Amino acid sequence: MVDLINVITSLVSTYGYFGLFLAAFAETIFPPIPSEVIFPLAGFIGFKSNFGYFETFVMAICGAIGATFGAVLIYFISLKIGRLAIIKIGKYVFVSERKIETAEKWFEKYGTYAVFLGRMAPGVRELISVPAGIAKMPIGKFTLFTFLGSLVWSIALVFAGYFLGNSWVKLSESLSLYFPLLSALIIGALTGVIVLYLIFKMRRKTPHNIK
């Protein structure tokens, strides 16, 4: 993990916004690289570089774009080669069939919204592109939902690293234990909003009985 942090630090420090784009892209196509480390570290580097809020926000956007590019690449690979080939390839990048099945269950349960919500769920965010590609989800909708979900996640983690400042180095290992809980709370809140929206939409479509 220390070597990984050093590589990411060098990448972001040397290439700035583009470095974070590359790191986020790599994190998406190679799941063992944790976004829970990359994005807060980028925020910490922004803090050390005396970035303002706007510059930090742009950094988060670059991270979201990088993650989206990676997710779209996985989407097209899944679309072209299918589920069985993905499972065979997965073992070479430390992605088990069980993890792929978890992403598939998310997609079956939440449909289109699974892409948006899945981008904030550890263990799912890197793989939600697989069932979306296999199911031939419209690429425009997939890209939009992927970017929006990635943006929420990126903003939350980048600014966490930014506001923690020098404390991030000491607290990063401990805080990593709470990221799954944080993501669960975020997903729970967003799911509630989506459910309420769908209920409201269905009620509006239901004709009122005329007495």
MODELLER restraints for C-alpha pairs under 7 A, 6 or more apart:
rsr = mdl.restraints
at = mdl.atoms
rsr.add(forms.Gaussian(group=physical.xy_distance, feature=features.Distance(at['CA:8:A'], at['CA:23:A']), mean=6.81, stdev=0.5))
rsr.add(forms.Gaussian(group=physical.xy_distance, feature=features.Distance(at['CA:8:A'], at['CA:38:A']), mean=6.88, stdev=0.5))
rsr.add(forms.Gaussian(group=physical.xy_distance, feature=features.Distance(at['CA:11:A'], at['CA:19:A']), mean=5.15, stdev=0.5))
rsr.add(forms.Gaussian(group=physical.xy_distance, feature=features.Distance(at['CA:12:A'], at['CA:19:A']), mean=4.40, stdev=0.5))
rsr.add(forms.Gaussian(group=physical.xy_distance, feature=features.Distance(at['CA:12:A'], at['CA:20:A']), mean=5.39, stdev=0.5))
rsr.add(forms.Gaussian(group=physical.xy_distance, feature=features.Distance(at['CA:12:A'], at['CA:42:A']), mean=6.75, stdev=0.5))
rsr.add(forms.Gaussian(group=physical.xy_distance, feature=features.Distance(at['CA:17:A'], at['CA:59:A']), mean=5.68, stdev=0.5))
rsr.add(forms.Gaussian(group=physical.xy_distance, feature=features.Distance(at['CA:17:A'], at['CA:62:A']), mean=6.11, stdev=0.5))
rsr.add(forms.Gaussian(group=physical.xy_distance, feature=features.Distance(at['CA:20:A'], at['CA:62:A']), mean=6.58, stdev=0.5))
rsr.add(forms.Gaussian(group=physical.xy_distance, feature=features.Distance(at['CA:20:A'], at['CA:63:A']), mean=5.57, stdev=0.5))
rsr.add(forms.Gaussian(group=physical.xy_distance, feature=features.Distance(at['CA:21:A'], at['CA:62:A']), mean=5.24, stdev=0.5))
rsr.add(forms.Gaussian(group=physical.xy_distance, feature=features.Distance(at['CA:21:A'], at['CA:63:A']), mean=4.93, stdev=0.5))
rsr.add(forms.Gaussian(group=physical.xy_distance, feature=features.Distance(at['CA:21:A'], at['CA:65:A']), mean=6.70, stdev=0.5))
rsr.add(forms.Gaussian(group=physical.xy_distance, feature=features.Distance(at['CA:21:A'], at['CA:66:A']), mean=4.34, stdev=0.5))
rsr.add(forms.Gaussian(group=physical.xy_distance, feature=features.Distance(at['CA:22:A'], at['CA:66:A']), mean=6.22, stdev=0.5))
rsr.add(forms.Gaussian(group=physical.xy_distance, feature=features.Distance(at['CA:24:A'], at['CA:63:A']), mean=5.40, stdev=0.5))
rsr.add(forms.Gaussian(group=physical.xy_distance, feature=features.Distance(at['CA:24:A'], at['CA:66:A']), mean=5.05, stdev=0.5))
rsr.add(forms.Gaussian(group=physical.xy_distance, feature=features.Distance(at['CA:24:A'], at['CA:67:A']), mean=4.98, stdev=0.5))
rsr.add(forms.Gaussian(group=physical.xy_distance, feature=features.Distance(at['CA:25:A'], at['CA:66:A']), mean=4.48, stdev=0.5))
rsr.add(forms.Gaussian(group=physical.xy_distance, feature=features.Distance(at['CA:25:A'], at['CA:67:A']), mean=4.81, stdev=0.5))
rsr.add(forms.Gaussian(group=physical.xy_distance, feature=features.Distance(at['CA:25:A'], at['CA:69:A']), mean=6.43, stdev=0.5))
rsr.add(forms.Gaussian(group=physical.xy_distance, feature=features.Distance(at['CA:25:A'], at['CA:70:A']), mean=4.85, stdev=0.5))
rsr.add(forms.Gaussian(group=physical.xy_distance, feature=features.Distance(at['CA:27:A'], at['CA:33:A']), mean=4.98, stdev=0.5))
rsr.add(forms.Gaussian(group=physical.xy_distance, feature=features.Distance(at['CA:27:A'], at['CA:34:A']), mean=6.48, stdev=0.5))
rsr.add(forms.Gaussian(group=physical.xy_distance, feature=features.Distance(at['CA:27:A'], at['CA:35:A']), mean=6.41, stdev=0.5))
rsr.add(forms.Gaussian(group=physical.xy_distance, feature=features.Distance(at['CA:28:A'], at['CA:67:A']), mean=5.67, stdev=0.5))
rsr.add(forms.Gaussian(group=physical.xy_distance, feature=features.Distance(at['CA:28:A'], at['CA:70:A']), mean=5.33, stdev=0.5))
rsr.add(forms.Gaussian(group=physical.xy_distance, feature=features.Distance(at['CA:28:A'], at['CA:71:A']), mean=6.29, stdev=0.5))
rsr.add(forms.Gaussian(group=physical.xy_distance, feature=features.Distance(at['CA:28:A'], at['CA:126:A']), mean=5.26, stdev=0.5))
rsr.add(forms.Gaussian(group=physical.xy_distance, feature=features.Distance(at['CA:29:A'], at['CA:70:A']), mean=5.57, stdev=0.5))
rsr.add(forms.Gaussian(group=physical.xy_distance, feature=features.Distance(at['CA:29:A'], at['CA:74:A']), mean=6.89, stdev=0.5))
rsr.add(forms.Gaussian(group=physical.xy_distance, feature=features.Distance(at['CA:30:A'], at['CA:93:A']), mean=6.55, stdev=0.5))
rsr.add(forms.Gaussian(group=physical.xy_distance, feature=features.Distance(at['CA:31:A'], at['CA:126:A']), mean=5.94, stdev=0.5))
rsr.add(forms.Gaussian(group=physical.xy_distance, feature=features.Distance(at['CA:36:A'], at['CA:176:A']), mean=6.68, stdev=0.5))
rsr.add(forms.Gaussian(group=physical.xy_distance, feature=features.Distance(at['CA:39:A'], at['CA:154:A']), mean=6.32, stdev=0.5))
rsr.add(forms.Gaussian(group=physical.xy_distance, feature=features.Distance(at['CA:39:A'], at['CA:157:A']), mean=5.41, stdev=0.5))
rsr.add(forms.Gaussian(group=physical.xy_distance, feature=features.Distance(at['CA:39:A'], at['CA:158:A']), mean=4.77, stdev=0.5))
rsr.add(forms.Gaussian(group=physical.xy_distance, feature=features.Distance(at['CA:40:A'], at['CA:157:A']), mean=5.02, stdev=0.5))
rsr.add(forms.Gaussian(group=physical.xy_distance, feature=features.Distance(at['CA:40:A'], at['CA:158:A']), mean=4.58, stdev=0.5))
rsr.add(forms.Gaussian(group=physical.xy_distance, feature=features.Distance(at['CA:40:A'], at['CA:159:A']), mean=7.00, stdev=0.5))
rsr.add(forms.Gaussian(group=physical.xy_distance, feature=features.Distance(at['CA:40:A'], at['CA:160:A']), mean=5.94, stdev=0.5))
rsr.add(forms.Gaussian(group=physical.xy_distance, feature=features.Distance(at['CA:40:A'], at['CA:161:A']), mean=3.88, stdev=0.5))
rsr.add(forms.Gaussian(group=physical.xy_distance, feature=features.Distance(at['CA:40:A'], at['CA:162:A']), mean=6.99, stdev=0.5))
rsr.add(forms.Gaussian(group=physical.xy_distance, feature=features.Distance(at['CA:41:A'], at['CA:161:A']), mean=5.95, stdev=0.5))
rsr.add(forms.Gaussian(group=physical.xy_distance, feature=features.Distance(at['CA:42:A'], at['CA:158:A']), mean=6.16, stdev=0.5))
rsr.add(forms.Gaussian(group=physical.xy_distance, feature=features.Distance(at['CA:43:A'], at['CA:56:A']), mean=6.79, stdev=0.5))
rsr.add(forms.Gaussian(group=physical.xy_distance, feature=features.Distance(at['CA:43:A'], at['CA:158:A']), mean=4.38, stdev=0.5))
rsr.add(forms.Gaussian(group=physical.xy_distance, feature=features.Distance(at['CA:43:A'], at['CA:159:A']), mean=5.74, stdev=0.5))
rsr.add(forms.Gaussian(group=physical.xy_distance, feature=features.Distance(at['CA:43:A'], at['CA:161:A']), mean=4.46, stdev=0.5))
rsr.add(forms.Gaussian(group=physical.xy_distance, feature=features.Distance(at['CA:43:A'], at['CA:162:A']), mean=4.16, stdev=0.5))
rsr.add(forms.Gaussian(group=physical.xy_distance, feature=features.Distance(at['CA:44:A'], at['CA:161:A']), mean=4.75, stdev=0.5))
rsr.add(forms.Gaussian(group=physical.xy_distance, feature=features.Distance(at['CA:44:A'], at['CA:162:A']), mean=4.77, stdev=0.5))
rsr.add(forms.Gaussian(group=physical.xy_distance, feature=features.Distance(at['CA:44:A'], at['CA:165:A']), mean=5.53, stdev=0.5))
rsr.add(forms.Gaussian(group=physical.xy_distance, feature=features.Distance(at['CA:44:A'], at['CA:168:A']), mean=6.89, stdev=0.5))
rsr.add(forms.Gaussian(group=physical.xy_distance, feature=features.Distance(at['CA:46:A'], at['CA:56:A']), mean=6.39, stdev=0.5))
rsr.add(forms.Gaussian(group=physical.xy_distance, feature=features.Distance(at['CA:46:A'], at['CA:162:A']), mean=6.46, stdev=0.5))
rsr.add(forms.Gaussian(group=physical.xy_distance, feature=features.Distance(at['CA:47:A'], at['CA:162:A']), mean=5.21, stdev=0.5))
rsr.add(forms.Gaussian(group=physical.xy_distance, feature=features.Distance(at['CA:47:A'], at['CA:165:A']), mean=5.91, stdev=0.5))
rsr.add(forms.Gaussian(group=physical.xy_distance, feature=features.Distance(at['CA:57:A'], at['CA:155:A']), mean=6.84, stdev=0.5))
rsr.add(forms.Gaussian(group=physical.xy_distance, feature=features.Distance(at['CA:60:A'], at['CA:151:A']), mean=6.93, stdev=0.5))
rsr.add(forms.Gaussian(group=physical.xy_distance, feature=features.Distance(at['CA:60:A'], at['CA:154:A']), mean=5.26, stdev=0.5))
rsr.add(forms.Gaussian(group=physical.xy_distance, feature=features.Distance(at['CA:60:A'], at['CA:155:A']), mean=5.17, stdev=0.5))
rsr.add(forms.Gaussian(group=physical.xy_distance, feature=features.Distance(at['CA:60:A'], at['CA:158:A']), mean=6.08, stdev=0.5))
rsr.add(forms.Gaussian(group=physical.xy_distance, feature=features.Distance(at['CA:61:A'], at['CA:151:A']), mean=6.28, stdev=0.5))
rsr.add(forms.Gaussian(group=physical.xy_distance, feature=features.Distance(at['CA:63:A'], at['CA:154:A']), mean=6.34, stdev=0.5))
rsr.add(forms.Gaussian(group=physical.xy_distance, feature=features.Distance(at['CA:64:A'], at['CA:147:A']), mean=6.12, stdev=0.5))
rsr.add(forms.Gaussian(group=physical.xy_distance, feature=features.Distance(at['CA:64:A'], at['CA:150:A']), mean=4.97, stdev=0.5))
rsr.add(forms.Gaussian(group=physical.xy_distance, feature=features.Distance(at['CA:64:A'], at['CA:151:A']), mean=4.88, stdev=0.5))
rsr.add(forms.Gaussian(group=physical.xy_distance, feature=features.Distance(at['CA:64:A'], at['CA:154:A']), mean=5.98, stdev=0.5))
rsr.add(forms.Gaussian(group=physical.xy_distance, feature=features.Distance(at['CA:65:A'], at['CA:147:A']), mean=6.64, stdev=0.5))
rsr.add(forms.Gaussian(group=physical.xy_distance, feature=features.Distance(at['CA:67:A'], at['CA:150:A']), mean=6.70, stdev=0.5))
rsr.add(forms.Gaussian(group=physical.xy_distance, feature=features.Distance(at['CA:68:A'], at['CA:143:A']), mean=6.89, stdev=0.5))
rsr.add(forms.Gaussian(group=physical.xy_distance, feature=features.Distance(at['CA:68:A'], at['CA:146:A']), mean=6.00, stdev=0.5))
rsr.add(forms.Gaussian(group=physical.xy_distance, feature=features.Distance(at['CA:68:A'], at['CA:147:A']), mean=5.48, stdev=0.5))
rsr.add(forms.Gaussian(group=physical.xy_distance, feature=features.Distance(at['CA:71:A'], at['CA:129:A']), mean=5.80, stdev=0.5))
rsr.add(forms.Gaussian(group=physical.xy_distance, feature=features.Distance(at['CA:72:A'], at['CA:143:A']), mean=6.83, stdev=0.5))
rsr.add(forms.Gaussian(group=physical.xy_distance, feature=features.Distance(at['CA:74:A'], at['CA:129:A']), mean=5.98, stdev=0.5))
rsr.add(forms.Gaussian(group=physical.xy_distance, feature=features.Distance(at['CA:74:A'], at['CA:130:A']), mean=6.58, stdev=0.5))
rsr.add(forms.Gaussian(group=physical.xy_distance, feature=features.Distance(at['CA:75:A'], at['CA:129:A']), mean=4.86, stdev=0.5))
rsr.add(forms.Gaussian(group=physical.xy_distance, feature=features.Distance(at['CA:75:A'], at['CA:130:A']), mean=5.79, stdev=0.5))
rsr.add(forms.Gaussian(group=physical.xy_distance, feature=features.Distance(at['CA:75:A'], at['CA:132:A']), mean=6.63, stdev=0.5))
rsr.add(forms.Gaussian(group=physical.xy_distance, feature=features.Distance(at['CA:75:A'], at['CA:133:A']), mean=4.49, stdev=0.5))
rsr.add(forms.Gaussian(group=physical.xy_distance, feature=features.Distance(at['CA:76:A'], at['CA:133:A']), mean=6.20, stdev=0.5))
rsr.add(forms.Gaussian(group=physical.xy_distance, feature=features.Distance(at['CA:78:A'], at['CA:86:A']), mean=6.57, stdev=0.5))
rsr.add(forms.Gaussian(group=physical.xy_distance, feature=features.Distance(at['CA:78:A'], at['CA:130:A']), mean=5.41, stdev=0.5))
rsr.add(forms.Gaussian(group=physical.xy_distance, feature=features.Distance(at['CA:78:A'], at['CA:133:A']), mean=5.12, stdev=0.5))
rsr.add(forms.Gaussian(group=physical.xy_distance, feature=features.Distance(at['CA:78:A'], at['CA:134:A']), mean=5.65, stdev=0.5))
rsr.add(forms.Gaussian(group=physical.xy_distance, feature=features.Distance(at['CA:79:A'], at['CA:133:A']), mean=4.46, stdev=0.5))
rsr.add(forms.Gaussian(group=physical.xy_distance, feature=features.Distance(at['CA:79:A'], at['CA:134:A']), mean=4.94, stdev=0.5))
rsr.add(forms.Gaussian(group=physical.xy_distance, feature=features.Distance(at['CA:79:A'], at['CA:136:A']), mean=6.54, stdev=0.5))
rsr.add(forms.Gaussian(group=physical.xy_distance, feature=features.Distance(at['CA:82:A'], at['CA:134:A']), mean=6.03, stdev=0.5))
rsr.add(forms.Gaussian(group=physical.xy_distance, feature=features.Distance(at['CA:83:A'], at['CA:134:A']), mean=6.78, stdev=0.5))
rsr.add(forms.Gaussian(group=physical.xy_distance, feature=features.Distance(at['CA:87:A'], at['CA:97:A']), mean=5.79, stdev=0.5))
rsr.add(forms.Gaussian(group=physical.xy_distance, feature=features.Distance(at['CA:90:A'], at['CA:96:A']), mean=6.16, stdev=0.5))
rsr.add(forms.Gaussian(group=physical.xy_distance, feature=features.Distance(at['CA:100:A'], at['CA:127:A']), mean=6.45, stdev=0.5))
rsr.add(forms.Gaussian(group=physical.xy_distance, feature=features.Distance(at['CA:103:A'], at['CA:124:A']), mean=5.38, stdev=0.5))
rsr.add(forms.Gaussian(group=physical.xy_distance, feature=features.Distance(at['CA:103:A'], at['CA:127:A']), mean=6.00, stdev=0.5))
rsr.add(forms.Gaussian(group=physical.xy_distance, feature=features.Distance(at['CA:103:A'], at['CA:128:A']), mean=5.17, stdev=0.5))
rsr.add(forms.Gaussian(group=physical.xy_distance, feature=features.Distance(at['CA:103:A'], at['CA:131:A']), mean=6.93, stdev=0.5))
rsr.add(forms.Gaussian(group=physical.xy_distance, feature=features.Distance(at['CA:104:A'], at['CA:131:A']), mean=5.40, stdev=0.5))
rsr.add(forms.Gaussian(group=physical.xy_distance, feature=features.Distance(at['CA:106:A'], at['CA:114:A']), mean=5.82, stdev=0.5))
rsr.add(forms.Gaussian(group=physical.xy_distance, feature=features.Distance(at['CA:107:A'], at['CA:114:A']), mean=5.09, stdev=0.5))
rsr.add(forms.Gaussian(group=physical.xy_distance, feature=features.Distance(at['CA:107:A'], at['CA:131:A']), mean=6.61, stdev=0.5))
rsr.add(forms.Gaussian(group=physical.xy_distance, feature=features.Distance(at['CA:115:A'], at['CA:128:A']), mean=6.16, stdev=0.5))
rsr.add(forms.Gaussian(group=physical.xy_distance, feature=features.Distance(at['CA:115:A'], at['CA:142:A']), mean=6.97, stdev=0.5))
rsr.add(forms.Gaussian(group=physical.xy_distance, feature=features.Distance(at['CA:115:A'], at['CA:145:A']), mean=6.00, stdev=0.5))
rsr.add(forms.Gaussian(group=physical.xy_distance, feature=features.Distance(at['CA:115:A'], at['CA:146:A']), mean=5.86, stdev=0.5))
rsr.add(forms.Gaussian(group=physical.xy_distance, feature=features.Distance(at['CA:116:A'], at['CA:145:A']), mean=4.83, stdev=0.5))
rsr.add(forms.Gaussian(group=physical.xy_distance, feature=features.Distance(at['CA:116:A'], at['CA:146:A']), mean=5.56, stdev=0.5))
rsr.add(forms.Gaussian(group=physical.xy_distance, feature=features.Distance(at['CA:116:A'], at['CA:148:A']), mean=6.61, stdev=0.5))
rsr.add(forms.Gaussian(group=physical.xy_distance, feature=features.Distance(at['CA:116:A'], at['CA:149:A']), mean=4.50, stdev=0.5))
rsr.add(forms.Gaussian(group=physical.xy_distance, feature=features.Distance(at['CA:117:A'], at['CA:149:A']), mean=6.29, stdev=0.5))
rsr.add(forms.Gaussian(group=physical.xy_distance, feature=features.Distance(at['CA:117:A'], at['CA:187:A']), mean=5.99, stdev=0.5))
rsr.add(forms.Gaussian(group=physical.xy_distance, feature=features.Distance(at['CA:118:A'], at['CA:124:A']), mean=5.65, stdev=0.5))
rsr.add(forms.Gaussian(group=physical.xy_distance, feature=features.Distance(at['CA:118:A'], at['CA:125:A']), mean=4.84, stdev=0.5))
rsr.add(forms.Gaussian(group=physical.xy_distance, feature=features.Distance(at['CA:118:A'], at['CA:128:A']), mean=6.22, stdev=0.5))
rsr.add(forms.Gaussian(group=physical.xy_distance, feature=features.Distance(at['CA:119:A'], at['CA:125:A']), mean=4.06, stdev=0.5))
rsr.add(forms.Gaussian(group=physical.xy_distance, feature=features.Distance(at['CA:119:A'], at['CA:146:A']), mean=6.61, stdev=0.5))
rsr.add(forms.Gaussian(group=physical.xy_distance, feature=features.Distance(at['CA:119:A'], at['CA:149:A']), mean=5.18, stdev=0.5))
rsr.add(forms.Gaussian(group=physical.xy_distance, feature=features.Distance(at['CA:119:A'], at['CA:150:A']), mean=5.55, stdev=0.5))
rsr.add(forms.Gaussian(group=physical.xy_distance, feature=features.Distance(at['CA:120:A'], at['CA:149:A']), mean=6.41, stdev=0.5))
rsr.add(forms.Gaussian(group=physical.xy_distance, feature=features.Distance(at['CA:120:A'], at['CA:150:A']), mean=6.93, stdev=0.5))
rsr.add(forms.Gaussian(group=physical.xy_distance, feature=features.Distance(at['CA:120:A'], at['CA:153:A']), mean=5.61, stdev=0.5))
rsr.add(forms.Gaussian(group=physical.xy_distance, feature=features.Distance(at['CA:120:A'], at['CA:183:A']), mean=5.89, stdev=0.5))
rsr.add(forms.Gaussian(group=physical.xy_distance, feature=features.Distance(at['CA:121:A'], at['CA:183:A']), mean=5.86, stdev=0.5))
rsr.add(forms.Gaussian(group=physical.xy_distance, feature=features.Distance(at['CA:122:A'], at['CA:180:A']), mean=6.35, stdev=0.5))
rsr.add(forms.Gaussian(group=physical.xy_distance, feature=features.Distance(at['CA:161:A'], at['CA:168:A']), mean=6.03, stdev=0.5))
